[in-house]
Amino acid sequence: MMLVVLLCILFVNMFVGVVIKTFNEEKEYISFNLLLEKHERSWIKVQILTYQTKPVAQVKTGDKNCLRSISIKIT
């Protein structure tokens, strides 16, 4: 009985792996990434990463330079 259960789990796992691999291959084919060279694909990945980044807000600390803090308040 345990052998049957283990074999079923094995075949389901293999089936899911094949489906995911086929899906990824078809997604690459549809997006025309196969026509690009390696350095072009890496450039596109870098561009996507730069558009996804968000600026980080900096925490303001007390300014120790009195002249600078006064000039910032004036402007």
N, CA, C and O atoms as a GROMACS GRO file, in nm:
protein
  300
    1MET      N    1   0.082  -0.119   0.000
    1MET     CA    2   0.000   0.000   0.000
    1MET      C    3   0.087   0.126   0.000
    1MET      O    4   0.060   0.221  -0.073
    2MET      N    5   0.191   0.126   0.083
    2MET     CA    6   0.280   0.242   0.088
    2MET      C    7   0.354   0.262  -0.044
    2MET      O    8   0.380   0.376  -0.084
    3LEU      N    9   0.385   0.154  -0.109
    3LEU     CA   10   0.454   0.162  -0.237
    3LEU      C   11   0.366   0.230  -0.341
    3LEU      O   12   0.414   0.310  -0.421
    4VAL      N   13   0.238   0.200  -0.341
    4VAL     CA   14   0.144   0.261  -0.434
    4VAL      C   15   0.134   0.411  -0.408
    4VAL      O   16   0.131   0.491  -0.502
    5VAL      N   17   0.128   0.450  -0.282
    5VAL     CA   18   0.118   0.592  -0.246
    5VAL      C   19   0.246   0.665  -0.287
    5VAL      O   20   0.238   0.775  -0.343
    6LEU      N   21   0.360   0.607  -0.262
    6LEU     CA   22   0.486   0.671  -0.299
    6LEU      C   23   0.500   0.684  -0.451
    6LEU      O   24   0.549   0.786  -0.500
    7LEU      N   25   0.458   0.582  -0.525
    7LEU     CA   26   0.463   0.589  -0.671
    7LEU      C   27   0.368   0.696  -0.725
    7LEU      O   28   0.400   0.765  -0.821
    8CYS      N   29   0.251   0.708  -0.664
    8CYS     CA   30   0.156   0.812  -0.707
    8CYS      C   31   0.213   0.951  -0.682
    8CYS      O   32   0.203   1.039  -0.767
    9ILE      N   33   0.273   0.970  -0.567
    9ILE     CA   34   0.335   1.099  -0.536
    9ILE      C   35   0.448   1.128  -0.634
    9ILE      O   36   0.463   1.241  -0.678
   10LEU      N   37   0.528   1.028  -0.667
   10LEU     CA   38   0.638   1.045  -0.760
   10LEU      C   39   0.588   1.086  -0.898
   10LEU      O   40   0.643   1.177  -0.959
   11PHE      N   41   0.484   1.019  -0.948
   11PHE     CA   42   0.433   1.050  -1.081
   11PHE      C   43   0.364   1.186  -1.084
   11PHE      O   44   0.373   1.257  -1.184
   12VAL      N   45   0.295   1.224  -0.978
   12VAL     CA   46   0.235   1.357  -0.973
   12VAL      C   47   0.344   1.463  -0.972
   12VAL      O   48   0.331   1.565  -1.039
   13ASN      N   49   0.450   1.440  -0.897
   13ASN     CA   50   0.561   1.534  -0.891
   13ASN      C   51   0.628   1.548  -1.027
   13ASN      O   52   0.661   1.660  -1.068
   14MET      N   53   0.647   1.438  -1.097
   14MET     CA   54   0.706   1.442  -1.231
   14MET      C   55   0.615   1.516  -1.329
   14MET      O   56   0.663   1.595  -1.410
   15PHE      N   57   0.484   1.492  -1.321
   15PHE     CA   58   0.388   1.558  -1.408
   15PHE      C   59   0.390   1.709  -1.386
   15PHE      O   60   0.390   1.786  -1.483
   16VAL      N   61   0.391   1.753  -1.262
   16VAL     CA   62   0.394   1.896  -1.231
   16VAL      C   63   0.524   1.958  -1.282
   16VAL      O   64   0.522   2.070  -1.334
   17GLY      N   65   0.634   1.890  -1.268
   17GLY     CA   66   0.762   1.940  -1.318
   17GLY      C   67   0.762   1.960  -1.469
   17GLY      O   68   0.812   2.060  -1.518
   18VAL      N   69   0.705   1.864  -1.541
   18VAL     CA   70   0.699   1.875  -1.687
   18VAL      C   71   0.607   1.990  -1.728
   18VAL      O   72   0.638   2.063  -1.822
   19VAL      N   73   0.496   2.006  -1.659
   19VAL     CA   74   0.403   2.115  -1.690
   19VAL      C   75   0.468   2.251  -1.668
   19VAL      O   76   0.454   2.341  -1.750
   20ILE      N   77   0.539   2.266  -1.557
   20ILE     CA   78   0.605   2.394  -1.527
   20ILE      C   79   0.716   2.423  -1.628
   20ILE      O   80   0.731   2.536  -1.672
   21LYS      N   81   0.793   2.321  -1.664
   21LYS     CA   82   0.901   2.340  -1.762
   21LYS      C   83   0.844   2.381  -1.897
   21LYS      O   84   0.897   2.471  -1.962
   22THR      N   85   0.737   2.316  -1.940
   22THR     CA   86   0.674   2.349  -2.068
   22THR      C   87   0.616   2.490  -2.064
   22THR      O   88   0.626   2.564  -2.162
   23PHE      N   89   0.555   2.527  -1.953
   23PHE     CA   90   0.500   2.661  -1.939
   23PHE      C   91   0.608   2.767  -1.952
   23PHE      O   92   0.589   2.866  -2.023
   24ASN      N   93   0.721   2.748  -1.886
   24ASN     CA   94   0.831   2.845  -1.892
   24ASN      C   95   0.889   2.855  -2.033
   24ASN      O   96   0.922   2.964  -2.078
   25GLU      N   97   0.901   2.742  -2.102
   25GLU     CA   98   0.952   2.744  -2.239
   25GLU      C   99   0.856   2.818  -2.332
   25GLU      O  100   0.901   2.896  -2.416
   26GLU      N  101   0.727   2.795  -2.318
   26GLU     CA  102   0.629   2.863  -2.402
   26GLU      C  103   0.623   3.013  -2.372
   26GLU      O  104   0.603   3.094  -2.462
   27LYS      N  105   0.641   3.048  -2.246
   27LYS     CA  106   0.642   3.189  -2.208
   27LYS      C  107   0.761   3.261  -2.272
   27LYS      O  108   0.747   3.374  -2.319
   28GLU      N  109   0.877   3.197  -2.273
   28GLU     CA  110   0.994   3.254  -2.338
   28GLU      C  111   0.972   3.266  -2.489
   28GLU      O  112   1.013   3.365  -2.550
   29TYR      N  113   0.909   3.166  -2.549
   29TYR     CA  114   0.885   3.167  -2.693
   29TYR      C  115   0.788   3.278  -2.731
   29TYR      O  116   0.807   3.346  -2.832
   30ILE      N  117   0.684   3.296  -2.652
   30ILE     CA  118   0.583   3.397  -2.682
   30ILE      C  119   0.639   3.538  -2.666
   30ILE      O  120   0.603   3.628  -2.742
   31SER      N  121   0.726   3.560  -2.569
   31SER     CA  122   0.780   3.694  -2.543
   31SER      C  123   0.897   3.729  -2.635
   31SER      O  124   0.957   3.835  -2.618
   32PHE      N  125   0.930   3.644  -2.731
   32PHE     CA  126   1.037   3.667  -2.829
   32PHE      C  127   1.175   3.683  -2.764
   32PHE      O  128   1.264   3.743  -2.823
   33ASN      N  129   1.193   3.630  -2.644
   33ASN     CA  130   1.324   3.638  -2.579
   33ASN      C  131   1.425   3.545  -2.645
   33ASN      O  132   1.545   3.561  -2.624
   34LEU      N  133   1.378   3.450  -2.723
   34LEU     CA  134   1.471   3.360  -2.791
   34LEU      C  135   1.546   3.431  -2.902
   34LEU      O  136   1.653   3.387  -2.944
   35LEU      N  137   1.490   3.542  -2.952
   35LEU     CA  138   1.554   3.616  -3.059
   35LEU      C  139   1.665   3.709  -3.007
   35LEU      O  140   1.748   3.756  -3.084
   36LEU      N  141   1.666   3.734  -2.877
   36LEU     CA  142   1.766   3.823  -2.818
   36LEU      C  143   1.892   3.746  -2.784
   36LEU      O  144   1.890   3.626  -2.756
   37GLU      N  145   2.003   3.820  -2.787
   37GLU     CA  146   2.129   3.759  -2.744
   37GLU      C  147   2.141   3.768  -2.593
   37GLU      O  148   2.060   3.832  -2.526
   38LYS      N  149   2.244   3.703  -2.540
   38LYS     CA  150   2.258   3.694  -2.395
   38LYS      C  151   2.277   3.832  -2.332
   38LYS      O  152   2.214   3.862  -2.230
   39HIS      N  153   2.362   3.916  -2.389
   39HIS     CA  154   2.386   4.048  -2.329
   39HIS      C  155   2.263   4.138  -2.343
   39HIS      O  156   2.243   4.226  -2.260
   40GLU      N  157   2.181   4.117  -2.445
   40GLU     CA  158   2.058   4.195  -2.459
   40GLU      C  159   1.956   4.155  -2.353
   40GLU      O  160   1.886   4.240  -2.298
   41ARG      N  161   1.947   4.026  -2.325
   41ARG     CA  162   1.856   3.980  -2.219
   41ARG      C  163   1.899   4.032  -2.083
   41ARG      O  164   1.815   4.071  -2.002
   42SER      N  165   2.030   4.031  -2.057
   42SER     CA  166   2.077   4.082  -1.928
   42SER      C  167   2.053   4.232  -1.916
   42SER      O  168   2.024   4.281  -1.807
   43TRP      N  169   2.065   4.306  -2.026
   43TRP     CA  170   2.038   4.450  -2.023
   43TRP      C  171   1.891   4.475  -1.992
   43TRP      O  172   1.859   4.567  -1.917
   44ILE      N  173   1.802   4.396  -2.049
   44ILE     CA  174   1.658   4.411  -2.022
   44ILE      C  175   1.628   4.380  -1.875
   44ILE      O  176   1.548   4.449  -1.812
   45LYS      N  177   1.692   4.277  -1.821
   45LYS     CA  178   1.672   4.244  -1.680
   45LYS      C  179   1.717   4.358  -1.589
   45LYS      O  180   1.652   4.389  -1.490
   46VAL      N  181   1.830   4.420  -1.624
   46VAL     CA  182   1.879   4.533  -1.544
   46VAL      C  183   1.782   4.650  -1.552
   46VAL      O  184   1.756   4.716  -1.452
   47GLN      N  185   1.728   4.676  -1.670
   47GLN     CA  186   1.631   4.785  -1.685
   47GLN      C  187   1.506   4.759  -1.603
   47GLN      O  188   1.452   4.850  -1.540
   48ILE      N  189   1.458   4.635  -1.602
   48ILE     CA  190   1.340   4.602  -1.523
   48ILE      C  191   1.368   4.620  -1.375
   48ILE      O  192   1.284   4.673  -1.302
   49LEU      N  193   1.486   4.579  -1.330
   49LEU     CA  194   1.522   4.596  -1.189
   49LEU      C  195   1.532   4.743  -1.150
   49LEU      O  196   1.493   4.780  -1.040
   50THR      N  197   1.584   4.828  -1.240
   50THR     CA  198   1.595   4.969  -1.206
   50THR      C  199   1.458   5.036  -1.199
   50THR      O  200   1.439   5.127  -1.119
   51TYR      N  201   1.364   4.992  -1.281
   51TYR     CA  202   1.230   5.049  -1.274
   51TYR      C  203   1.154   5.000  -1.152
   51TYR      O  204   1.061   5.068  -1.106
   52GLN      N  205   1.189   4.886  -1.099
   52GLN     CA  206   1.119   4.832  -0.983
   52GLN      C  207   1.172   4.886  -0.850
   52GLN      O  208   1.105   4.871  -0.748
   53THR      N  209   1.288   4.948  -0.850
   53THR     CA  210   1.343   4.997  -0.724
   53THR      C  211   1.270   5.122  -0.680
   53THR      O  212   1.227   5.202  -0.763
   54LYS      N  213   1.257   5.138  -0.551
   54LYS     CA  214   1.192   5.254  -0.492
   54LYS      C  215   1.295   5.333  -0.412
   54LYS      O  216   1.385   5.274  -0.352
   55PRO      N  217   1.284   5.466  -0.412
   55PRO     CA  218   1.379   5.544  -0.333
   55PRO      C  219   1.357   5.522  -0.183
   55PRO      O  220   1.244   5.501  -0.138
   56VAL      N  221   1.464   5.527  -0.109
   56VAL     CA  222   1.459   5.507   0.034
   56VAL      C  223   1.461   5.643   0.103
   56VAL      O  224   1.549   5.724   0.078
   57ALA      N  225   1.363   5.666   0.188
   57ALA     CA  226   1.357   5.792   0.261
   57ALA      C  227   1.465   5.794   0.369
   57ALA      O  228   1.484   5.696   0.441
   58GLN      N  229   1.534   5.905   0.378
   58GLN     CA  230   1.638   5.917   0.478
   58GLN      C  231   1.582   5.988   0.601
   58GLN      O  232   1.504   6.082   0.591
   59VAL      N  233   1.625   5.941   0.715
   59VAL     CA  234   1.579   5.999   0.840
   59VAL      C  235   1.665   6.121   0.870
   59VAL      O  236   1.788   6.114   0.871
   60LYS      N  237   1.598   6.234   0.894
   60LYS     CA  238   1.672   6.355   0.926
   60LYS      C  239   1.710   6.356   1.072
   60LYS      O  240   1.627   6.331   1.160
   61THR      N  241   1.834   6.385   1.096
   61THR     CA  242   1.881   6.397   1.234
   61THR      C  243   1.905   6.544   1.264
   61THR      O  244   1.911   6.626   1.173
   62GLY      N  245   1.919   6.574   1.387
   62GLY     CA  246   1.945   6.712   1.426
   62GLY      C  247   2.075   6.761   1.366
   62GLY      O  248   2.178   6.695   1.376
   63ASP      N  249   2.070   6.879   1.303
   63ASP     CA  250   2.188   6.934   1.238
   63ASP      C  251   2.274   7.002   1.343
   63ASP      O  252   2.226   7.084   1.420
   64LYS      N  253   2.401   6.967   1.346
   64LYS     CA  254   2.492   7.020   1.448
   64LYS      C  255   2.552   7.153   1.406
   64LYS      O  256   2.603   7.228   1.489
   65ASN      N  257   2.545   7.183   1.277
   65ASN     CA  258   2.600   7.308   1.228
   65ASN      C  259   2.491   7.414   1.233
   65ASN      O  260   2.394   7.406   1.157
   66CYS      N  261   2.506   7.511   1.320
   66CYS     CA  262   2.403   7.612   1.342
   66CYS      C  263   2.384   7.700   1.219
   66CYS      O  264   2.271   7.730   1.182
   67LEU      N  265   2.494   7.740   1.155
   67LEU     CA  266   2.486   7.826   1.037
   67LEU      C  267   2.413   7.755   0.922
   67LEU      O  268   2.335   7.816   0.849
   68ARG      N  269   2.439   7.627   0.908
   68ARG     CA  270   2.373   7.551   0.803
   68ARG      C  271   2.223   7.540   0.829
   68ARG      O  272   2.142   7.559   0.738
   69SER      N  273   2.185   7.509   0.952
   69SER     CA  274   2.042   7.496   0.985
   69SER      C  275   1.968   7.628   0.967
   69SER      O  276   1.852   7.628   0.926
   70ILE      N  277   2.032   7.740   0.997
   70ILE     CA  278   1.968   7.871   0.978
   70ILE      C  279   1.951   7.899   0.829
   70ILE      O  280   1.847   7.948   0.786
   71SER      N  281   2.053   7.867   0.749
   71SER     CA  282   2.043   7.892   0.605
   71SER      C  283   1.938   7.803   0.540
   71SER      O  284   1.875   7.844   0.443
   72ILE      N  285   1.920   7.682   0.590
   72ILE     CA  286   1.816   7.593   0.536
   72ILE      C  287   1.678   7.648   0.571
   72ILE      O  288   1.587   7.642   0.488
   73LYS      N  289   1.662   7.702   0.692
   73LYS     CA  290   1.532   7.760   0.731
   73LYS      C  291   1.499   7.885   0.649
   73LYS      O  292   1.382   7.911   0.619
   74ILE      N  293   1.600   7.961   0.613
   74ILE     CA  294   1.577   8.083   0.535
   74ILE      C  295   1.533   8.048   0.394
   74ILE      O  296   1.443   8.113   0.341
   75THR      N  297   1.593   7.950   0.333
   75THR     CA  298   1.558   7.915   0.195
   75THR      C  299   1.443   7.826   0.190
   75THR      O  300   1.400   7.787   0.082
   0.00000   0.00000   0.00000
